[in-house]
Amino acid sequence: MQPLESQSQDPETPDTFAGSIALGDRRILGPGRWRWVRALVWMAVLLTIEIAILSLQSIVASLDPDPDLRLAMAFVCAVLAYGAYALLVRAGEGRDATEIVIRPALREIAAGLAVGVAAMSVIIAILWLSGAYRISAGDWTDWTHDLREAIGTGLLEELLARLILFRLLMRAFGQAPALLLSAIAFGAAHLGNDGATLFSSLAIAVEAGLMLAAFFIASGRIWLSVGVHAGWNLAQGGIFGAAVSGFPVSGSLLKAVPVEAAPLWLSGGSFGPEASMVAVAVGFSIFLAVMRARLRNEPAPTEPA
């Protein structure tokens, strides 16, 4: 794959932007030979450090399996991981990490939650109307726990998949290759889940790898992606009680289960609705809509004087 260097810019401008995302244009990521290689090495360094920080959650869980402690550690690790990201970006890229600026976080996570819940609700509704799923009443025993877990998962996975993997692949190769490569990586990461197939990984690549990246591109910040990710998982597991990426759930508001006679391409089988063609279609439609809106709002290039 031929690496793509950034477009020319004012030398006084500290960062190169692709869409609204600050890619970095100083120190490790400064212009010059082998910038694409330096971006990939920097990506590997950031991933290694962040995964080491996030592994603290597993270490604590192995010592004390209490689920409340595990959930608390997820947020402790998230704070540590995002703080480390800000410091590393400042040290290695010579800039402030504007992609994680705190002020709009609550507003954008809340908006993303609404989008994610709405998207999964549409998917479940279509699956139910098509006869692929049956829905019964449940008992939402701990919705606050489900909400916190969904947000925690969104924070941690978006840090790795979007802030590091996608952003630095974009720095190295350009937007389209970064979308493709990061989507494939995200889908492949779910291949080991229960009930996973090549199709389920392809579905995750579209629904998460493309759709969630589009919100990052559109806003230039990670919070919308975190919110959509969390809302999608919260609705799928906590509200509708369907399997989430192969993991069964309990204590949900409703209980949505696939009908045995339904074809796997429609129901998603034991992996859950995410492995359904319906979810792929909805996720890809949202991706196209967000990217189209981003392009429509892109400032027109000015003519040189």
C-alpha positions, -999 to +999 in steps of 0.1 A: +000+000+000+014+033-010+016+058+019+000+091+014+016+123+027-006+151+040-017+180+018+004+211+018-003+236+046+009+267+062+042+258+080+031+277+110+000+255+114+009+230+142-014+201+132-026+185+100-063+179+100-082+152+080-118+162+083-118+175+118-093+151+133-059+165+144-034+140+131-002+156+144+025+174+124+054+178+149+082+158+165+076+121+158+049+129+132+067+159+116+070+161+079+100+144+062+112+110+051+095+079+065+067+098+083+044+069+076+068+045+092+072+068+122+034+070+125+032+032+126+059+029+152+043+056+173+010+037+170+026+005+183+042+024+212+009+040+222-010+007+219+016-011+240+015+015+268-023+018+268-029-019+268-005-023+297-025+003+316-058-013+308-045-047+318-047-035+354-084-042+353-077-079+346-051-081+372-075-067+399-103-090+387-080-120+391-074-111+427-110-102+435-138-112+411-164-088+426-183-073+396-186-039+412-149-038+418-143-048+382-166-021+369-149+005+392-115-005+379-127-001+343-133+036+350-101+040+370-082+025+341-101+047+317-090+078+336-054+066+337-054+056+300-069+089+288-045+109+310-016+089+297-028+095+261-028+133+267+007+132+282+021+110+254+005+131+227+020+163+243+055+146+246+056+127+213+036+149+190+041+184+205+005+193+207-026+193+230-048+163+225-078+183+213-096+151+204-102+144+241-109+179+253-132+176+283-157+205+279-180+189+253-177+153+266-209+150+286-230+166+259-215+146+231-216+113+250-253+119+258-260+127+221-241+096+211-260+074+236-293+086+220-281+077+185-268+043+196-300+033+214-321+045+185-300+026+159-302-007+179-339-001+185-345+001+148-325-031+142-344-051+169-378-037+156-370-049+120-358-083+133-390-087+153-413-076+125-395-100+101-402-129+125-365-135+131-367-126+168-393-130+195-394-105+224-407-111+259-407-091+291-377-091+314-366-076+347-341-048+344-325-054+378-296-030+375-298-005+347-273+018+363-247-010+362-255-017+326-252+020+317-218+023+335-205-009+319-216+003+284-199+037+288-168+021+303-165-003+274-170+025+249-143+046+265-117+019+265-124+004+231-127+038+214-094+049+229-076+020+213-096+016+180-102+052+171-078+076+189-047+054+183-053+028+156-075+048+132-059+082+138-024+070+132-033+048+103-048+079+088-016+098+095+004+071+077-018+062+047-048+086+044-084+084+054-098+057+031-071+031+038-073+039+075-110+033+075-105-001+058-076-013+079-090-002+112-124-017+104-107-050+095-087-050+127-118-042+148-137-070+132-109-095+135-106-087+173-141-102+177-133-135+159-126-153+192-160-145+207-186-172+212-206-178+180-183-157+159-179-163+122-162-146+093-195-129+085-199-117+121-165-101+120-173-085+087-205-072+103-186-057+133-161-042+109-189-023+092-210-014+122-182-004+145-151+000+123-168+023+098-198+037+116-180+047+148-150+061+129-175+084+109-186+101+141-149+107+151-142+122+116-173+144+118-166+159+152-128+156+156-134+144+191-139+109+205-169+115+226-197+110+200-181+077+191-179+067+228-216+076+232-228+057+201-208+027+211-222+027+246-258+033+235-256+005+209-243-020+236-267-007+263-298-011+240-286-044+227-279-060+261-295-039+288-327-029+272-334-058+247-315-086+264-299-098+232-265-113+231-238-087+227-210-098+204-215-134+214-219-127+252-253-136+267-269-111+291-293-114+320-314-089+340-325-069+310-357-049+305-368-071+276-356-105+263-350-107+226-340-141+213-336-154+177-362-177+163-346-211+156-360-213+121-347-179+111-316-179+088-284-170+104-277-141+080-310-125+092-309-133+130-272-133+137-276-166+157-259-169+190-236-140+183-265-116+185-281-090+163-248-075+153-242-105+130-274-098+112-276-083+077-301-059+092-275-045+116-250-043+087-274-023+066-283+001+095-247+006+105-235+012+069-264+036+063-255+056+094-218+057+082-228+070+048-252+096+063-226+109+087-198+111+061-222+128+036-231+154+062-194+159+070-186+164+033-216+188+029-203+209+058-167+209+046-156+245+039-150+251+002-113+254-007-103+290-012-086+301-045-050+310-041-044+348-042 
